[in-house]
């Protein structure tokens, strides 16, 4: 079977890349500007709900992987399709051991752990942490909030590029990285719970620490998500389908879990402009 022309391949890859970058630029571009516009627009926090109208981000094939479902032709298959008979002696030897069914690979303990890790990280990055970002960083000033959003968004693609170069395949290593990210997340949760008077408020050290915590948290979790998705890619189509389900279910659970404390119970308090609430 003849391969497609080089020009068509280049055009296809270019169009796919532009399609993916379009959604990312729209979503990240709006989120980065939220610290600037959310206080001025009459929609205020309701403005964030309009972001749900944006199309979902497309997910590409993990680095180093191939598209699921593609089958590799063995020598002799092309000749048979063209009508030429190939004798059994000319055919390559086929290994006697048959590959493990996809269902069994999907139910392996390692795959279940990877899916749980993927669901947990997405619950934190897509539901829990975005809900407290303003409470944890805005008390330190608009600049701290803006830097946390901008640099946190920049850490995401950088961590993905790092995963393309250095991919951790150890389940223990990915678990350790997830725990590290959870430590950063726990620190940010503590800051949000003490808003509008978190530790080191009004100091340069407080600004640096909160921004650094958001950047490292975003970078660690982004790396874990890419690494886990890449490992699950080897499990076949069912594993990729399960990964998509884990991502969406984790994101949903994280968002639902944070709605009562932030919007109903008002556990987190925000500061007021031009009012110092931290003086005794």
N, C-alpha and C positions, 0 to 999 in steps of 0.2 A: 504494500500500500504506500503510495507516494505521500511524502510529507507536504504540508501546505507551504506555499511560498514564504520566503523570509519577510517580505514586505507585509503580508497579511498577518503574520505573527507579531511583528512589531506594532502594527496598527491596533491589533486586538489588545495587547498588553498596555498600550498607551491609553486606550479608551477605558479599560478596566481601572487603571490607576487614576484617571481623571474622575471617574464615577465615585471611587472610594474617597478621593480627596475632597470632592464637592460636599459630601455629607459631613465629613470631619471639619472642614473649614466653616460650614454653616453653624454646626453645633458649638464647636469650641470658640468661634468668633463671637457668638452671642453670649456665651457664658463668661468669657473674658471681660466683656463690657458691662456685665451686670453690676459690679461694684460702683461703676460710674453713673449708670442711669437709673438704678433701682430706687434711689432716693428722690429723683426728680420726676419720674413718670407718674401720671395719675393712677396707673394700674398697680404700682408698688409691687408687692410680693406676688399678686395675681399675674403679673407679667411673666413669671416663670412658668405658669401653667400653659402659656401659649407655645412654649418650647415643645410641648408634647405633639404639636401639629407637624413638627419637622419629621421627615422620613427617618426610619431607623437606620443606624449605621450599618453599612454592609460589612460582612466579615469575610476576609480573604482566607486563602489556604495558608495554613501555618508554614513558617519558614522551613525550607528543606523538604517539604512534602509534595505529594502529587495530588491531583484532583481525585476524590474518591469515586469509585465505580469504573475507572479506566482499566481495561484489561490489556495485558502485555501479550502480544502475539508470539507464539513459538515458531521457530523456523519450520517451514513446511505448510503452515496454515494458509499463507498467501498463495502458494502454488495450488493447493486444493481448491481455493476459491476461484482461481483462474481456469480450473478444469484439468490441471495436470496431476496425474497420480503420482504419489510418492510412496515408495516401497517402505515396509516397516523397518528395513535395515538402514534406510536413509534418515529416518526420523530420529530426533534426539531422545536420549533416555529420559524417562519421566520418573522422578523420585517416587518411591513406593508410599512414603508417609504422606497422608493427605493433610492439608492445612486445618488448623483448629477452627471450628465454626465460629462465626462472629458472635453468636449469642453466648457461647461459653467464654469468649474473650471479654465480652462486655460485663459478665457477672464475676469476673475475677476480683480478688480482694484489692489488688493494686488499682484497677480501674474504678472501683467504687470509692476508694480513698481519693483518687484524683478528681472524680466528679464532686465529691463532698467539698474538697478544697476549692474547686472552681465555683461552686454555689456560694460558699462562705465569703470568698474574696469579692464576688460580684454583689452580694448582699451589703457588704461594707462600703464598697466604692460607689455603687449606684443607688444605695438607699440610705444607709446610716450616716456616713460621713458627709455627704452633701447637705444633709438636713441640719448639721451643726456647724457648717463652715463659717457662716456669718457670726454665730454666737461665740465661736472660739477665737476668731481673728479680728473682727470689727472693733472690739473694745480697745485694741492696740492702735486703732486709727484706720482711716481710709487707705492709706498707703500699704499698711500691712495686709489688709483684706485684698487689695488689688494684686499685690505681689504673690500672695498665697494662691489666688486663682490663676494668674498668668503663668507663674513658674510651675505650679502643679500641673497645668495643662501641657507645658513644655516637657515636663519629666516623663509624661506618658509615652510619646514617640521615642524619646531617647532610650528609655528602658526596653522598648520593643526592638530597637536596633541592636541593643546590647544582647538581647536574647537570640537574635539572628547570628551573632558572632560567637557568643559563649552561652550554650544551652545547658542548664542543669537538668540532668535526667534522674537524679536521685530523689526518691520520694521523701526521704529524711531531710535532704537539703531544702526541698521546696517547703516542707513543713516548718523548718527552722526559719526560712525567710518569711513565711506567713506569720509566725509568732512575732518576728521582729516588726513587721508591718502593724500587727495588732497592738504592740507596745506603743508605737507612735499614735495609733488611733485612740488608745486608752488615754494617753496624755492629752490629746485634743479634746476628748470627751470630758476630761476633768476641767480643762479650761472653759469649755462651753457651760458646764454645770455651775461654774463660779462667775459667769458673766452677770453683770457688766464690770466686775472687779476681779479679774483673774490675777495670778501672781505676776509680778514684774510689769504691771500695767503702767504706762506712762514712761517706760524706759526703753532705750535702744536695744538692750539685751532681750527684752521681752519680744520686741518686733522680730529680731533675728531668729530667736528660738521658735516662735510660732510659724514663721515662714519656712524655716528649715524643716520643721516637723511635718508640715503639709507636703513639701516637695519630696522628702524621703518616703513618706507614707504612700504617696501616689506612685513613686518610682518602684518601690518594692512590690506593691500589689500588681502593677502593670506587668512587671517582669514575671511574676508568678502566674498570672493569667495566660500570658503568651506561652510560657514554658509548659504549663499543663495542657493547653490546647494542642501544642505540638506533639506532646506525648500521646494524647488521645487520638491524634490523627492516624497513628499506626494501628489502632484498633478497628479500622474499617468504617463503613457508612453508619452502622448502628451506634458506634462510639461517638461519632461526630454529631449524630442526632441527639444522643443523650447529653452531650456537652452543651448543645444549644438549649435544651430543656433546662439543664442545671443553671445556665446563665440567666435565663428569663425567670425561673422560679426563685432563684436567689435574689435577683433584683427586686422582684415583687414582694417577697417576704421582708426584705430590708426596708423598702419604702413603707409598707403597711405597718411594720413594727415602730417606725419613727413618727407616724402620723399622730397617734394619741399624745405622746409627750410634748410634741412641738406645737400642735394646732388645737388640741382640746384641753389637756391638763396644764399647759403653759409652764412646763418644768424649767425651760430655759428662758432667761430674761435678757432682753436687749437694752443697750444703753440709749440715752437720749442726747441729741445733738445740743452742744453748748451747755450741758448740765453735768457737773462733776458729782457723780454718785458714790465715789470711793473715798471721800474725805470723812473722817470720823467727827 
